[in-house]
Amino acid sequence: MVSPEQVRQYIEQGMPCEHVEVTGDGAHFEALIVSELFAGRSKVQQHQIVYRALGDRMREEIHALSMQTLTPEAWRARG
């Protein structure tokens, strides 16, 4: 069973991130991902970037991933 920490590492290894938080129970996960790669892209495109970073792990290890994707500017604006 994969841990939230492992999912966080997978994301960070697959794409440049300023900040990543992952919680979950081993099958279902929630992630907050902050990356400059998200700038100027739709939410669908942002999520596709994360799915590409996770690759086959989305089918084999991670059964459900709910994510919030933010640019660094949006992350800082949240305070």
Rosetta silent file (secondary structure, phi, psi, omega in degrees, C-alpha in Angstrom):
SEQUENCE: MVSPEQVRQYIEQGMPCEHVEVTGDGAHFEALIVSELFAGRSKVQQHQIVYRALGDRMREEIHALSMQTLTPEAWRARG
SCORE:     score description
SCORE:     0.000 S_00000001
   1 L     0.000  134.097 -178.229    0.000    0.000    0.000 S_00000001
   2 L   -84.137  144.141 -178.987    1.344    3.397   -0.969 S_00000001
   3 L   -98.890  161.062  175.042    1.587    6.165    1.651 S_00000001
   4 H   -56.863  -37.374  178.908    0.757    9.863    1.288 S_00000001
   5 H   -62.374  -40.368  177.651    4.483   10.579    1.679 S_00000001
   6 H   -64.714  -42.074  178.591    5.281    8.301   -1.267 S_00000001
   7 H   -61.540  -42.507  177.939    2.651   10.020   -3.439 S_00000001
   8 H   -59.190  -45.380  179.630    4.186   13.385   -2.513 S_00000001
   9 H   -63.435  -41.257  178.500    7.628   12.100   -3.511 S_00000001
  10 H   -58.464  -45.241 -179.492    6.299   10.715   -6.806 S_00000001
  11 H   -63.798  -47.410 -177.975    4.808   14.110   -7.679 S_00000001
  12 H   -64.849  -32.156  178.408    7.965   16.001   -6.705 S_00000001
  13 H   -74.810  -27.022 -174.943   10.160   13.617   -8.710 S_00000001
  14 H   -92.028  -11.304 -177.648    7.960   13.926  -11.787 S_00000001
  15 L  -161.754  154.508  177.090    7.626   17.690  -12.007 S_00000001
  16 L   -73.193  127.813 -178.513    9.044   20.911  -10.545 S_00000001
  17 L  -131.922  144.642  173.226    7.004   21.937   -7.518 S_00000001
  18 L   -88.451  -32.306 -177.327    7.208   24.779   -5.065 S_00000001
  19 E  -157.795  139.058  175.447    4.992   23.019   -2.513 S_00000001
  20 E  -142.043  130.619  172.945    3.198   19.663   -2.240 S_00000001
  21 E  -126.098  134.232  178.362    0.919   18.347    0.514 S_00000001
  22 E  -135.607  132.808  172.224   -0.696   14.901    0.323 S_00000001
  23 E  -125.149  160.173  177.649   -3.095   13.193    2.719 S_00000001
  24 E   163.335  178.277 -173.437   -4.869    9.891    2.299 S_00000001
  25 L  -113.422   12.471 -179.488   -5.601    6.380    3.442 S_00000001
  26 L   104.084  -19.742  177.467   -3.447    4.311    1.103 S_00000001
  27 L  -127.690  -38.962 -178.901   -5.932    4.136   -1.758 S_00000001
  28 E  -114.237  130.197 -174.605   -7.640    7.539   -1.852 S_00000001
  29 E  -131.161  153.955  171.980   -5.550   10.690   -1.674 S_00000001
  30 E  -123.994  134.823 -177.291   -5.961   14.460   -1.609 S_00000001
  31 E  -132.387  143.264  169.587   -3.137   16.678   -2.830 S_00000001
  32 E  -114.543  119.608 -174.133   -2.329   20.378   -2.862 S_00000001
  33 E  -126.588  126.434  179.104    0.273   21.046   -5.539 S_00000001
  34 E  -115.647  120.056 -178.805    1.943   24.397   -6.244 S_00000001
  35 L  -150.788  143.093  175.467    3.949   24.651   -9.470 S_00000001
  36 H   -65.711  -22.680  178.659    4.962   27.291  -11.973 S_00000001
  37 H   -60.497  -20.594 -176.456    4.027   24.758  -14.676 S_00000001
  38 H   -81.419  -13.232 -176.473    0.365   25.560  -13.965 S_00000001
  39 L   -59.760  129.964  176.325    0.643   29.212  -15.035 S_00000001
  40 L    74.562   10.103 -178.882   -1.629   30.049  -17.962 S_00000001
  41 L  -114.752  151.607  176.751   -3.184   26.576  -18.078 S_00000001
  42 L   -70.715  165.328  177.018   -6.740   25.441  -17.389 S_00000001
  43 H   -58.995  -40.357  178.504   -7.503   23.223  -14.381 S_00000001
  44 H   -60.482  -45.936  179.151   -7.884   20.237  -16.713 S_00000001
  45 H   -64.331  -38.845  178.340   -4.447   20.910  -18.204 S_00000001
  46 H   -62.028  -44.627 -179.911   -2.958   21.370  -14.731 S_00000001
  47 H   -66.061  -35.925  177.353   -4.369   18.031  -13.588 S_00000001
  48 H   -62.902  -35.890  176.764   -3.058   16.349  -16.748 S_00000001
  49 H   -60.791  -44.740 -179.918    0.439   17.577  -15.846 S_00000001
  50 H   -66.305  -43.948  178.818    0.154   15.888  -12.454 S_00000001
  51 H   -60.225  -39.295  176.855   -1.237   12.683  -13.973 S_00000001
  52 H   -64.785  -39.212  179.154    1.696   12.584  -16.412 S_00000001
  53 H   -62.530  -35.340 -178.934    4.115   13.065  -13.503 S_00000001
  54 H   -82.994  -23.868  176.458    2.545   10.082  -11.725 S_00000001
  55 L    54.667 -135.257 -176.241    2.430    7.951  -14.884 S_00000001
  56 L   -65.405  -16.251  179.175    1.476    4.296  -14.424 S_00000001
  57 H   -61.057  -27.092  178.407    1.254    4.749  -10.665 S_00000001
  58 H   -65.142  -30.535  178.963   -2.223    6.218  -11.212 S_00000001
  59 H   -89.987  -34.952 -170.335   -3.407    2.852  -12.498 S_00000001
  60 H   -94.279  -37.933 -173.076   -1.306    0.556  -10.360 S_00000001
  61 L  -116.257  -34.331 -173.743   -0.869    2.174   -6.939 S_00000001
  62 L  -108.335  115.201 -174.983   -3.118    5.210   -6.613 S_00000001
  63 L   -89.322  -27.061  178.600   -6.803    4.463   -7.001 S_00000001
  64 E  -152.689  133.005  178.907   -8.173    7.952   -6.446 S_00000001
  65 E  -136.066  115.679  172.805   -6.525   11.359   -6.328 S_00000001
  66 E   -99.786  131.070 -176.365   -8.365   14.575   -5.624 S_00000001
  67 E  -136.282  150.214  170.666   -6.149   17.575   -6.203 S_00000001
  68 E  -115.599  123.513 -178.354   -6.002   21.306   -5.869 S_00000001
  69 E  -113.949  133.130 -177.644   -3.467   22.875   -8.224 S_00000001
  70 E  -137.147  147.806  168.932   -2.151   26.397   -7.766 S_00000001
  71 L   -76.892  161.215  176.047    0.479   28.637   -9.298 S_00000001
  72 H   -56.685  -36.954  179.434    3.021   30.060   -6.833 S_00000001
  73 H   -64.359  -44.316  178.752    1.314   33.450   -7.169 S_00000001
  74 H   -65.523  -37.813  179.455   -2.113   32.002   -6.294 S_00000001
  75 H   -62.994  -46.320 -179.599   -0.559   30.072   -3.386 S_00000001
  76 H   -66.610  -34.530 -179.280    1.017   33.244   -1.948 S_00000001
  77 H   -66.288  -23.894  178.700   -2.228   35.195   -2.435 S_00000001
  78 L   -70.025  -19.401  177.794   -4.021   32.706   -0.174 S_00000001
  79 L    80.193    0.000    0.000   -1.866   33.980    2.679 S_00000001
